[in-house]
Amino acid sequence: MEWAFSGEVIEWRGPAPFFYVPMPADDADDLKEAARGLIYWGQIAVTVTIGDTTFETAVFPREGTYLVPLKDVVRGEEQLELGDVVDVRLVLGSSKRPVSRR
């Protein structure tokens, strides 16, 4: 399964700042349904493409949606900053945990 959406780069501060792109709520609901049985501690393994960069990560629930973490290397490669609006392509699963539907 695949989702494509645009979202704003946001910051969530813990001990250190972390950057994310929230999924639209409707897409998050669809992802949760599609990932049923694949959710581990609330997280879902995904493969994400932003610009020319593709990476594996896990999205996690927060405030009624899922947050797509933006690793420092991804932000650097794509020159992303807080407040930028980015196009995201998200595929359920990763090379470590491929998803098969039978």
Disulfide bonds with the S-S distance in Angstrom:
none
